[in-house]
Amino acid sequence: MIRPFLFLGLVLSLVLTAAAPMLAHHSFSAEYDETKPVRVVGVITKVEWQNPHVWYYVDVKGDDGKVVNYAFSGGAPGQLMRRGIMKSALQIGATITVDGFKAKDGSTNGFGAKVTYPDGRMVFTAGQANDPTKP
């Protein structure tokens, strides 16, 4: 009698474990507002190069002198690497300009579509499928 319940419990836990990553993934329009572009200039403080999306963090000094840390989401690491963008493209300590879109919740999170270095070099950190800057 216990064996069928044990088997059912095992199957159910496997299904829920497999579905968890899909439940955690959101579309661009669910989290970000394409009508609210953002451009910040700051210093990269952290890079998280992992699935489902790359995240990079930028310290931005405001007009009042206070430093605010922004967190920008990008495409998936595999997607970026297939386009020739490696983790080394986002160096901690580098000064960058980030063009992207604000989070709908009003936080300092955003979607980072493009990173520009002072020398003019550009890195497109958005995934191809969810880059609202492309037609």
TIVO-2410 file (N, C-alpha, C; in nm, 3 decimals):
# residues 135
REC num residu      c1      c2      c3 atome chaine
REC   1      M   0.082  -0.119   0.000     N      A
REC   1      M   0.000   0.000   0.000    CA      A
REC   1      M   0.086   0.126   0.000     C      A
REC   2      I   0.196   0.123   0.070     N      A
REC   2      I   0.283   0.240   0.078    CA      A
REC   2      I   0.359   0.261  -0.053     C      A
REC   3      R   0.390   0.153  -0.123     N      A
REC   3      R   0.469   0.163  -0.247    CA      A
REC   3      R   0.404   0.253  -0.352     C      A
REC   4      P   0.275   0.241  -0.382     N      A
REC   4      P   0.215   0.329  -0.483    CA      A
REC   4      P   0.223   0.477  -0.443     C      A
REC   5      F   0.204   0.507  -0.314     N      A
REC   5      F   0.213   0.645  -0.268    CA      A
REC   5      F   0.357   0.697  -0.275     C      A
REC   6      L   0.451   0.611  -0.246     N      A
REC   6      L   0.592   0.648  -0.255    CA      A
REC   6      L   0.629   0.678  -0.400     C      A
REC   7      F   0.585   0.592  -0.492     N      A
REC   7      F   0.610   0.612  -0.634    CA      A
REC   7      F   0.544   0.742  -0.683     C      A
REC   8      L   0.419   0.765  -0.645     N      A
REC   8      L   0.347   0.885  -0.684    CA      A
REC   8      L   0.417   1.010  -0.630     C      A
REC   9      G   0.462   1.003  -0.506     N      A
REC   9      G   0.534   1.115  -0.446    CA      A
REC   9      G   0.664   1.145  -0.519     C      A
REC  10      L   0.736   1.040  -0.559     N      A
REC  10      L   0.860   1.056  -0.634    CA      A
REC  10      L   0.835   1.120  -0.770     C      A
REC  11      V   0.735   1.072  -0.840     N      A
REC  11      V   0.701   1.128  -0.972    CA      A
REC  11      V   0.660   1.274  -0.959     C      A
REC  12      L   0.576   1.305  -0.862     N      A
REC  12      L   0.530   1.442  -0.842    CA      A
REC  12      L   0.647   1.535  -0.808     C      A
REC  13      S   0.739   1.492  -0.725     N      A
REC  13      S   0.854   1.577  -0.690    CA      A
REC  13      S   0.945   1.599  -0.811     C      A
REC  14      L   0.960   1.498  -0.897     N      A
REC  14      L   1.040   1.515  -1.019    CA      A
REC  14      L   0.976   1.615  -1.114     C      A
REC  15      V   0.845   1.608  -1.129     N      A
REC  15      V   0.773   1.700  -1.217    CA      A
REC  15      V   0.786   1.843  -1.165     C      A
REC  16      L   0.767   1.863  -1.036     N      A
REC  16      L   0.777   1.997  -0.977    CA      A
REC  16      L   0.919   2.052  -0.986     C      A
REC  17      T   1.017   1.967  -0.968     N      A
REC  17      T   1.156   2.010  -0.979    CA      A
REC  17      T   1.188   2.053  -1.122     C      A
REC  18      A   1.139   1.980  -1.220     N      A
REC  18      A   1.164   2.014  -1.360    CA      A
REC  18      A   1.091   2.141  -1.400     C      A
REC  19      A   0.976   2.168  -1.341     N      A
REC  19      A   0.896   2.285  -1.378    CA      A
REC  19      A   0.944   2.413  -1.309     C      A
REC  20      A   1.017   2.403  -1.201     N      A
REC  20      A   1.058   2.521  -1.125    CA      A
REC  20      A   1.133   2.624  -1.208     C      A
REC  21      P   1.232   2.587  -1.290     N      A
REC  21      P   1.300   2.689  -1.370    CA      A
REC  21      P   1.206   2.760  -1.468     C      A
REC  22      M   1.108   2.690  -1.521     N      A
REC  22      M   1.015   2.753  -1.614    CA      A
REC  22      M   0.926   2.852  -1.541     C      A
REC  23      L   0.889   2.823  -1.419     N      A
REC  23      L   0.806   2.914  -1.342    CA      A
REC  23      L   0.883   3.039  -1.302     C      A
REC  24      A   1.013   3.028  -1.286     N      A
REC  24      A   1.094   3.141  -1.242    CA      A
REC  24      A   1.129   3.235  -1.357     C      A
REC  25      H   1.110   3.195  -1.480     N      A
REC  25      H   1.149   3.276  -1.595    CA      A
REC  25      H   1.034   3.366  -1.638     C      A
REC  26      H   1.063   3.494  -1.656     N      A
REC  26      H   0.960   3.590  -1.696    CA      A
REC  26      H   0.998   3.655  -1.827     C      A
REC  27      S   0.897   3.701  -1.898     N      A
REC  27      S   0.923   3.770  -2.024    CA      A
REC  27      S   0.967   3.913  -1.997     C      A
REC  28      F   1.025   3.978  -2.099     N      A
REC  28      F   1.067   4.116  -2.089    CA      A
REC  28      F   0.951   4.205  -2.043     C      A
REC  29      S   0.837   4.192  -2.109     N      A
REC  29      S   0.724   4.282  -2.081    CA      A
REC  29      S   0.663   4.259  -1.943     C      A
REC  30      A   0.688   4.146  -1.881     N      A
REC  30      A   0.637   4.121  -1.747    CA      A
REC  30      A   0.715   4.199  -1.641     C      A
REC  31      E   0.842   4.226  -1.668     N      A
REC  31      E   0.927   4.290  -1.568    CA      A
REC  31      E   0.973   4.431  -1.603     C      A
REC  32      Y   0.985   4.461  -1.732     N      A
REC  32      Y   1.045   4.588  -1.773    CA      A
REC  32      Y   0.947   4.668  -1.859     C      A
REC  33      D   0.968   4.800  -1.862     N      A
REC  33      D   0.878   4.889  -1.934    CA      A
REC  33      D   0.953   4.951  -2.052     C      A
REC  34      E   0.920   4.908  -2.174     N      A
REC  34      E   0.991   4.958  -2.291    CA      A
REC  34      E   0.959   5.104  -2.322     C      A
REC  35      T   0.863   5.161  -2.252     N      A
REC  35      T   0.834   5.304  -2.270    CA      A
REC  35      T   0.916   5.390  -2.174     C      A
REC  36      K   0.997   5.327  -2.090     N      A
REC  36      K   1.079   5.399  -1.993    CA      A
REC  36      K   1.226   5.363  -2.010     C      A
REC  37      P   1.290   5.421  -2.111     N      A
REC  37      P   1.433   5.394  -2.129    CA      A
REC  37      P   1.514   5.454  -2.015     C      A
REC  38      V   1.628   5.393  -1.991     N      A
REC  38      V   1.718   5.443  -1.888    CA      A
REC  38      V   1.860   5.443  -1.945     C      A
REC  39      R   1.936   5.546  -1.909     N      A
REC  39      R   2.078   5.553  -1.946    CA      A
REC  39      R   2.153   5.595  -1.821     C      A
REC  40      V   2.248   5.512  -1.780     N      A
REC  40      V   2.329   5.545  -1.664    CA      A
REC  40      V   2.476   5.528  -1.699     C      A
REC  41      V   2.559   5.605  -1.629     N      A
REC  41      V   2.704   5.594  -1.642    CA      A
REC  41      V   2.756   5.558  -1.504     C      A
REC  42      G   2.835   5.451  -1.499     N      A
REC  42      G   2.888   5.410  -1.370    CA      A
REC  42      G   2.996   5.305  -1.383     C      A
REC  43      V   3.028   5.244  -1.271     N      A
REC  43      V   3.137   5.146  -1.263    CA      A
REC  43      V   3.079   5.008  -1.233     C      A
REC  44      I   3.122   4.908  -1.310     N      A
REC  44      I   3.077   4.770  -1.287    CA      A
REC  44      I   3.133   4.720  -1.154     C      A
REC  45      T   3.043   4.672  -1.068     N      A
REC  45      T   3.085   4.622  -0.937    CA      A
REC  45      T   3.075   4.470  -0.925     C      A
REC  46      K   2.990   4.410  -1.008     N      A
REC  46      K   2.969   4.265  -0.997    CA      A
REC  46      K   2.910   4.213  -1.128     C      A
REC  47      V   2.947   4.091  -1.165     N      A
REC  47      V   2.892   4.026  -1.284    CA      A
REC  47      V   2.851   3.884  -1.245     C      A
REC  48      E   2.726   3.849  -1.271     N      A
REC  48      E   2.676   3.713  -1.247    CA      A
REC  48      E   2.649   3.652  -1.384     C      A
REC  49      W   2.740   3.569  -1.429     N      A
REC  49      W   2.733   3.506  -1.562    CA      A
REC  49      W   2.675   3.368  -1.544     C      A
REC  50      Q   2.542   3.360  -1.530     N      A
REC  50      Q   2.477   3.231  -1.506    CA      A
REC  50      Q   2.336   3.234  -1.562     C      A
REC  51      N   2.281   3.115  -1.585     N      A
REC  51      N   2.145   3.103  -1.636    CA      A
REC  51      N   2.044   3.139  -1.527     C      A
REC  52      P   1.927   3.187  -1.560     N      A
REC  52      P   1.876   3.201  -1.695    CA      A
REC  52      P   1.918   3.331  -1.764     C      A
REC  53      H   1.970   3.430  -1.689     N      A
REC  53      H   2.013   3.556  -1.748    CA      A
REC  53      H   2.140   3.605  -1.681     C      A
REC  54      V   2.222   3.673  -1.758     N      A
REC  54      V   2.337   3.743  -1.703    CA      A
REC  54      V   2.286   3.864  -1.626     C      A
REC  55      W   2.345   3.892  -1.511     N      A
REC  55      W   2.317   4.014  -1.435    CA      A
REC  55      W   2.448   4.087  -1.414     C      A
REC  56      Y   2.447   4.218  -1.431     N      A
REC  56      Y   2.565   4.297  -1.397    CA      A
REC  56      Y   2.520   4.419  -1.318     C      A
REC  57      Y   2.606   4.460  -1.225     N      A
REC  57      Y   2.572   4.563  -1.128    CA      A
REC  57      Y   2.664   4.682  -1.149     C      A
REC  58      V   2.605   4.800  -1.143     N      A
REC  58      V   2.677   4.923  -1.176    CA      A
REC  58      V   2.653   5.027  -1.067     C      A
REC  59      D   2.761   5.080  -1.009     N      A
REC  59      D   2.751   5.191  -0.914    CA      A
REC  59      D   2.744   5.321  -0.992     C      A
REC  60      V   2.637   5.397  -0.968     N      A
REC  60      V   2.613   5.522  -1.038    CA      A
REC  60      V   2.609   5.635  -0.936     C      A
REC  61      K   2.691   5.739  -0.959     N      A
REC  61      K   2.694   5.853  -0.868    CA      A
REC  61      K   2.593   5.956  -0.916     C      A
REC  62      G   2.499   5.990  -0.827     N      A
REC  62      G   2.395   6.087  -0.859    CA      A
REC  62      G   2.445   6.230  -0.849     C      A
REC  63      D   2.361   6.323  -0.890     N      A
REC  63      D   2.396   6.466  -0.883    CA      A
REC  63      D   2.425   6.510  -0.740     C      A
REC  64      D   2.363   6.444  -0.644     N      A
REC  64      D   2.383   6.479  -0.503    CA      A
REC  64      D   2.507   6.413  -0.443     C      A
REC  65      G   2.580   6.334  -0.524     N      A
REC  65      G   2.700   6.267  -0.479    CA      A
REC  65      G   2.677   6.129  -0.420     C      A
REC  66      K   2.551   6.092  -0.400     N      A
REC  66      K   2.521   5.960  -0.345    CA      A
REC  66      K   2.538   5.854  -0.455     C      A
REC  67      V   2.592   5.738  -0.416     N      A
REC  67      V   2.612   5.627  -0.509    CA      A
REC  67      V   2.494   5.531  -0.496     C      A
REC  68      V   2.435   5.498  -0.611     N      A
REC  68      V   2.324   5.403  -0.617    CA      A
REC  68      V   2.369   5.285  -0.702     C      A
REC  69      N   2.342   5.164  -0.653     N      A
REC  69      N   2.378   5.044  -0.727    CA      A
REC  69      N   2.260   5.000  -0.813     C      A
REC  70      Y   2.281   4.994  -0.944     N      A
REC  70      Y   2.181   4.946  -1.038    CA      A
REC  70      Y   2.213   4.801  -1.075     C      A
REC  71      A   2.110   4.721  -1.094     N      A
REC  71      A   2.125   4.583  -1.138    CA      A
REC  71      A   2.060   4.569  -1.274     C      A
REC  72      F   2.136   4.522  -1.372     N      A
REC  72      F   2.085   4.506  -1.508    CA      A
REC  72      F   2.085   4.360  -1.549     C      A
REC  73      S   1.973   4.317  -1.604     N      A
REC  73      S   1.959   4.183  -1.658    CA      A
REC  73      S   1.992   4.186  -1.806     C      A
REC  74      G   2.053   4.079  -1.854     N      A
REC  74      G   2.084   4.067  -1.996    CA      A
REC  74      G   2.033   3.933  -2.049     C      A
REC  75      G   2.087   3.891  -2.161     N      A
REC  75      G   2.048   3.764  -2.220    CA      A
REC  75      G   2.109   3.647  -2.145     C      A
REC  76      A   2.078   3.529  -2.190     N      A
REC  76      A   2.134   3.407  -2.132    CA      A
REC  76      A   2.281   3.396  -2.172     C      A
REC  77      P   2.366   3.342  -2.085     N      A
REC  77      P   2.508   3.331  -2.116    CA      A
REC  77      P   2.535   3.258  -2.249     C      A
REC  78      G   2.466   3.147  -2.272     N      A
REC  78      G   2.488   3.072  -2.397    CA      A
REC  78      G   2.452   3.153  -2.519     C      A
REC  79      Q   2.344   3.227  -2.509     N      A
REC  79      Q   2.299   3.313  -2.618    CA      A
REC  79      Q   2.404   3.420  -2.650     C      A
REC  80      L   2.456   3.483  -2.544     N      A
REC  80      L   2.557   3.587  -2.564    CA      A
REC  80      L   2.687   3.528  -2.620     C      A
REC  81      M   2.728   3.414  -2.568     N      A
REC  81      M   2.853   3.353  -2.616    CA      A
REC  81      M   2.844   3.311  -2.762     C      A
REC  82      R   2.726   3.265  -2.804     N      A
REC  82      R   2.709   3.230  -2.946    CA      A
REC  82      R   2.723   3.353  -3.036     C      A
REC  83      R   2.698   3.471  -2.980     N      A
REC  83      R   2.713   3.595  -3.055    CA      A
REC  83      R   2.852   3.656  -3.035     C      A
REC  84      G   2.942   3.581  -2.968     N      A
REC  84      G   3.079   3.627  -2.950    CA      A
REC  84      G   3.102   3.715  -2.828     C      A
REC  85      I   3.003   3.725  -2.739     N      A
REC  85      I   3.015   3.807  -2.619    CA      A
REC  85      I   3.048   3.716  -2.502     C      A
REC  86      M   3.168   3.731  -2.449     N      A
REC  86      M   3.214   3.647  -2.339    CA      A
REC  86      M   3.205   3.724  -2.208     C      A
REC  87      K   3.218   3.653  -2.098     N      A
REC  87      K   3.213   3.715  -1.965    CA      A
REC  87      K   3.317   3.826  -1.953     C      A
REC  88      S   3.429   3.810  -2.019     N      A
REC  88      S   3.537   3.910  -2.011    CA      A
REC  88      S   3.497   4.045  -2.071     C      A
REC  89      A   3.385   4.050  -2.142     N      A
REC  89      A   3.338   4.178  -2.200    CA      A
REC  89      A   3.288   4.273  -2.092     C      A
REC  90      L   3.256   4.220  -1.975     N      A
REC  90      L   3.207   4.302  -1.863    CA      A
REC  90      L   3.307   4.292  -1.748     C      A
REC  91      Q   3.400   4.383  -1.745     N      A
REC  91      Q   3.508   4.380  -1.646    CA      A
REC  91      Q   3.474   4.462  -1.522     C      A
REC  92      I   3.485   4.400  -1.406     N      A
REC  92      I   3.463   4.470  -1.280    CA      A
REC  92      I   3.563   4.585  -1.271     C      A
REC  93      G   3.513   4.702  -1.232     N      A
REC  93      G   3.595   4.822  -1.219    CA      A
REC  93      G   3.592   4.911  -1.343     C      A
REC  94      A   3.537   4.860  -1.453     N      A
REC  94      A   3.530   4.939  -1.577    CA      A
REC  94      A   3.416   5.040  -1.569     C      A
REC  95      T   3.442   5.158  -1.623     N      A
REC  95      T   3.338   5.261  -1.634    CA      A
REC  95      T   3.263   5.236  -1.764     C      A
REC  96      I   3.130   5.234  -1.755     N      A
REC  96      I   3.047   5.204  -1.872    CA      A
REC  96      I   2.924   5.295  -1.874     C      A
REC  97      T   2.863   5.302  -1.991     N      A
REC  97      T   2.730   5.362  -2.006    CA      A
REC  97      T   2.636   5.248  -2.042     C      A
REC  98      V   2.527   5.237  -1.970     N      A
REC  98      V   2.429   5.133  -1.996    CA      A
REC  98      V   2.302   5.198  -2.050     C      A
REC  99      D   2.257   5.148  -2.164     N      A
REC  99      D   2.127   5.188  -2.220    CA      A
REC  99      D   2.034   5.069  -2.205     C      A
REC 100      G   1.920   5.094  -2.147     N      A
REC 100      G   1.826   4.986  -2.126    CA      A
REC 100      G   1.689   5.039  -2.094     C      A
REC 101      F   1.618   4.961  -2.010     N      A
REC 101      F   1.481   4.995  -1.977    CA      A
REC 101      F   1.459   4.970  -1.828     C      A
REC 102      K   1.380   5.058  -1.766     N      A
REC 102      K   1.352   5.050  -1.623    CA      A
REC 102      K   1.261   4.932  -1.591     C      A
REC 103      A   1.274   4.886  -1.468     N      A
REC 103      A   1.184   4.782  -1.417    CA      A
REC 103      A   1.048   4.845  -1.389     C      A
REC 104      K   0.944   4.767  -1.408     N      A
REC 104      K   0.808   4.816  -1.383    CA      A
REC 104      K   0.784   4.846  -1.235     C      A
REC 105      D   0.860   4.781  -1.146     N      A
REC 105      D   0.837   4.801  -1.004    CA      A
REC 105      D   0.903   4.927  -0.949     C      A
REC 106      G   0.970   5.005  -1.035     N      A
REC 106      G   1.029   5.131  -0.993    CA      A
REC 106      G   1.162   5.117  -0.920     C      A
REC 107      S   1.215   4.997  -0.910     N      A
REC 107      S   1.342   4.974  -0.841    CA      A
REC 107      S   1.459   5.016  -0.930     C      A
REC 108      T   1.578   4.996  -0.881     N      A
REC 108      T   1.698   5.024  -0.960    CA      A
REC 108      T   1.740   4.903  -1.042     C      A
REC 109      N   1.651   4.809  -1.060     N      A
REC 109      N   1.674   4.698  -1.153    CA      A
REC 109      N   1.634   4.745  -1.292     C      A
REC 110      G   1.697   4.688  -1.392     N      A
REC 110      G   1.662   4.723  -1.528    CA      A
REC 110      G   1.705   4.616  -1.626     C      A
REC 111      F   1.665   4.635  -1.749     N      A
REC 111      F   1.706   4.549  -1.857    CA      A
REC 111      F   1.816   4.622  -1.932     C      A
REC 112      G   1.936   4.569  -1.932     N      A
REC 112      G   2.049   4.633  -1.999    CA      A
REC 112      G   2.062   4.583  -2.141     C      A
REC 113      A   2.028   4.666  -2.237     N      A
REC 113      A   2.034   4.624  -2.377    CA      A
REC 113      A   2.172   4.648  -2.439     C      A
REC 114      K   2.238   4.758  -2.397     N      A
REC 114      K   2.366   4.793  -2.460    CA      A
REC 114      K   2.459   4.854  -2.356     C      A
REC 115      V   2.584   4.812  -2.361     N      A
REC 115      V   2.691   4.868  -2.278    CA      A
REC 115      V   2.791   4.936  -2.370     C      A
REC 116      T   2.826   5.061  -2.337     N      A
REC 116      T   2.925   5.134  -2.416    CA      A
REC 116      T   3.040   5.175  -2.326     C      A
REC 117      Y   3.161   5.148  -2.373     N      A
REC 117      Y   3.282   5.186  -2.300    CA      A
REC 117      Y   3.327   5.325  -2.344     C      A
REC 118      P   3.408   5.394  -2.262     N      A
REC 118      P   3.454   5.529  -2.298    CA      A
REC 118      P   3.525   5.536  -2.434     C      A
REC 119      D   3.587   5.426  -2.479     N      A
REC 119      D   3.657   5.426  -2.608    CA      A
REC 119      D   3.562   5.404  -2.726     C      A
REC 120      G   3.430   5.391  -2.697     N      A
REC 120      G   3.331   5.374  -2.803    CA      A
REC 120      G   3.293   5.230  -2.831     C      A
REC 121      R   3.367   5.137  -2.774     N      A
REC 121      R   3.336   4.995  -2.792    CA      A
REC 121      R   3.200   4.964  -2.731     C      A
REC 122      M   3.117   4.887  -2.804     N      A
REC 122      M   2.982   4.853  -2.758    CA      A
REC 122      M   2.967   4.702  -2.742     C      A
REC 123      V   2.891   4.665  -2.642     N      A
REC 123      V   2.857   4.526  -2.616    CA      A
REC 123      V   2.706   4.519  -2.601     C      A
REC 124      F   2.641   4.441  -2.685     N      A
REC 124      F   2.496   4.424  -2.674    CA      A
REC 124      F   2.470   4.307  -2.582     C      A
REC 125      T   2.418   4.336  -2.463     N      A
REC 125      T   2.399   4.232  -2.362    CA      A
REC 125      T   2.259   4.173  -2.364     C      A
REC 126      A   2.171   4.224  -2.448     N      A
REC 126      A   2.035   4.172  -2.455    CA      A
REC 126      A   2.034   4.042  -2.533     C      A
REC 127      G   1.942   3.955  -2.497     N      A
REC 127      G   1.920   3.836  -2.578    CA      A
REC 127      G   1.849   3.877  -2.706     C      A
REC 128      Q   1.873   3.807  -2.815     N      A
REC 128      Q   1.815   3.844  -2.943    CA      A
REC 128      Q   1.663   3.845  -2.940     C      A
REC 129      A   1.603   3.748  -2.875     N      A
REC 129      A   1.458   3.735  -2.878    CA      A
REC 129      A   1.386   3.843  -2.799     C      A
REC 130      N   1.454   3.899  -2.698     N      A
REC 130      N   1.386   3.998  -2.615    CA      A
REC 130      N   1.455   4.134  -2.616     C      A
REC 131      D   1.515   4.171  -2.727     N      A
REC 131      D   1.580   4.300  -2.739    CA      A
REC 131      D   1.483   4.399  -2.805     C      A
REC 132      P   1.420   4.484  -2.724     N      A
REC 132      P   1.323   4.578  -2.780    CA      A
REC 132      P   1.386   4.690  -2.862     C      A
REC 133      T   1.518   4.696  -2.866     N      A
REC 133      T   1.582   4.799  -2.946    CA      A
REC 133      T   1.595   4.757  -3.091     C      A
REC 134      K   1.561   4.631  -3.119     N      A
REC 134      K   1.571   4.578  -3.257    CA      A
REC 134      K   1.432   4.561  -3.314     C      A
REC 135      P   1.415   4.597  -3.442     N      A
REC 135      P   1.282   4.584  -3.504    CA      A
REC 135      P   1.241   4.440  -3.521     C      A
***
